[in-house]
Amino acid sequence: MIRVVAKFQLKPEEKLPARALFEELIAATRKEYGCAGYDLAQSTEDENLLVVLESWESQEALDVHGKSEHFTRIVPQLVAMCQNPPMIDSFIQII
């Protein structure tokens, strides 16, 4: 299992427009083959810090996701709404 944690520090004025984009991205991604989980969480300390928590059955499934129409269309828009570039970390589940 591949786990991805993607942190988005949004500009305060972009929080609501970004939420709509995240909803579209998540709905489409959850239908993808190999997606075991794709959730959005908000920091308890900073309402503008959102985190996408992803679970993928394989690196190949994650790679296909990164080339999908919805990902390549929506993610650049989300990046433009951030104060800083998103921080993305990948992990291989070991237990």
Sequence and secondary structure as in RCSB ss.txt:
>XXXX:A:sequence
MIRVVAKFQLKPEEKLPARALFEELIAATRKEYGCAGYDLAQSTEDENLLVVLESWESQEALDVHGKSEHFTRIV
PQLVAMCQNPPMIDSFIQII
>XXXX:A:secstr
 EEEEEEEEB GGGHHHHHHHHHHHHHHHTTSTTEEEEEEEE SS TTEEEEEEEES HHHHHHHHTSHHHHHHH
HHHHHTBSS  EEEEEE   
